[in-house]
Amino acid sequence: MVTETSSSESLAVAERVRELMSRHGIGKRQQTAELCRILDLSFSQGHRKLRSNSPWTLAQIRRGADAFDEPALKLFDSINTRPDETEGTAHDAVLKFGSMEIPCMAWVGNALEAGSRPDFIAQKLNNRWIVSKHEGVLLYEACDVHKIEIQPRRADTDKPVIAVVDDDHASADNLHDYLEATGFTAMAFYGLDAFLEALQTQVFDAVVID
């Protein structure tokens, strides 16, 4: 659950990014390599983004602008940023994985009714929003969560290691790439057996399981 551009928005963002790099003296043939360096992407991933064949996350847009010391709004202006009630309201929040807490931006929707079974829920406790995976029955008042944008700690020595477990290879790879691009260390596993084997030698700060 991340904030991503649609196909038409991806085209607009890609055009703005290419214009930005051109203004800073980066030739067309070097632009893909430079984008890969900035966003920690593979060459094919960077190539797809600049050709608008891959969605952009808000974190990637911000990183692209920050790399050239330009306001992110120059790139965000290419996206229709008018509020959409169907997408909830953005709030600073904390995403909880067990005992681990990760700063994030959460798009919080309406209060959930009894019997609801969303993937994630948001609860306001002590004047801050706590987002967690929904499990079992709702014991306290909670709201639906439409989107989550993770805002990780940036220090290389303080990167959480997150395991992504999903038998759908594309889904696992996409989430892996997103987490890596936003500052985490991520490892993708295409099944529970592979993950359990890795646990014999690897310690993870959090696990995302389909």
N, C-alpha and C positions, 0 to 999 in steps of 0.2 A: 504494500500500500504506500505508494509514493506519489508526489505531485509531478506529473509529466505533461508535456505539451501534446496537443493533438497533431494530426498530420499537417494541417494548414498552419498551425502555430510553429511547428518544427521548421517549416519552410521559411517563415518570417525570421525566426531566431537564427537559422543558419545563414541567411543573407546578411543579417546585422553583424554576426560574428566575422564573416568574411570581409565585410566592409571595415570593421574595427581593425582586423589584422593588416589589411591593406594600408590603412592610415598610419599604422606603426611600422611600415616598411617591410612587411613580411610578404614575399611573393606568393603567387597562387600555388606554385609547386611545393612550397615549404609549409603551407598553411595546415595541411593534415598532420604533418609531423609535429608542428608546434602545438596544435590542439591536443594531440596525444600526450605530449609532455606536460601540458597544463592540467589535464584531467586524468592523467594516469590510465590512458586507454590503449588498447592494441591498435595497430595501424588500421585494421579493417573496421574497428568500432569508430575510430575518428573519421575515417572516410565516409561511413554511413551517416554520421551526424552532419557533416558538412554538405552532404547531398540530400539532407532532410529525410533520410530513410530510417532514422532512429530518433525516438523522442528525447527531449532534453529535460532533465530535472531542474528545479529551481536552484538547487545547490550548484549544479554545473554551470548554469547561467551566471550565477554570482562569481564563481571561481574564474570564469572566462573574463569577466569585466575587471575583477581585482588584479588579475595578472598584468593588465595594462594600465592600472591606476585610473580607471574610468568608472563613472557611476553605473551601477548595475541597471538603473532605470533606463539607460540608453538601449539595453537589450530587452528589458521587460516591456518597454513601450511597444514592442512588436507583438505582444500578447494582449488579448482583450482581458484587462484586469478588473473589469467591473464585478462587483460582488454577485455571487450566484447563490441564492438561498439554498438551492438543492445540494450545494457542496459544503454547507456548514460555515462556521466562522472560525478563522485562524486564531489560535492561542498558543503562547509559550507553554510548554508542558514537559512532563517527564515520562518517558517510556520505561516501564518496569519489566525486566526479565529476571524473575526470581529475586535475588537480593541485589541485582545490578540495576542502576538507574541511569538512563541515557537521556540527555537534553534533546528535545525535539520540538517541532511545530506541529500541532494537531488541528485538523479542521473538524470542529465539534458540531454535531447536528442536534436534533431534537431529543428530548427525554425518551428513554425506551419504555415500552409497555411490558407488563408482566408476560413472560413466555417468549420474549424476543431472544434470538440467538445470533447476535452479530459476531463478527470475527474479533473486533476490539471494542472496548468500552472506555469512556472517559468519565472520571469522577472528580469533583472539585472538593479537595480536602485541605483545610488550613490555607485557604486562598490560593491554592495552586492546583492546576489540572494534572491528574495522574491518569496515564493511559496504560491499559494492560489487556492481555488476551483474555477474552471472555471464556470462562469455564464454569459449567454447572448453572445454578440458579442465581439470579440477581438478588443479593441480600440488601443492597443499598441503592438509593437513587443513582442512576447512571444515564449517560447520553451516548448516542451513536457516534462513531468516528468514521468520517468519510475518507480522510487522507492523513498520512503521517509523513513528515519530512524530518529525517534524522539529522541532528547537528552534533557531530562527534567532537571529542577533544582532539586538538590538532597535533600535539607533541608526538613525534614518531615513537618516543620511548614509552608513550602512554596509550598506544592504540589498543583498544579492545579487540580480541580475536573472536570472530563470530563464525559459527558453523551454519551452513545453509544445507538443509536436508530435504530433498524433493526428488521423486522418481521421474519427474518431468525435467529433462535435461535443459531445455530452453528456459524454463522458469528459474531453475537453480542458477544457471549461468547469468541470467539477467539480474537477479537479486545480488549475486556475487559481485558483478561488475558495478552495480550501484553502490554497494557498501564500500568497495575499494575506492571508487571515485570520490566518495564523501569522507574519506579519511580513516576508514576501518581496515583491519586485516581480516579478510574473509576466506573461507575454504568451502568449496561446494562438494557435496556428496550426493550421489544419485541413488541412494538407497540407505535404509537403516543399517544394514549389515556393514557397509563401508564406513559409516559413521561410528558404529560401535567398535570396529577394528581400530579406527584412528584414536579413539578414547584411551587405548592402551598406552599411547605415547604422547598424546597431545592434550593440553588443558585449554578449554574454551571459556571465554567470559559470558557468552550467550549462545543460544541455539535457536534458529528459526526452522520450524518443522511444518511441512505442509499438512 
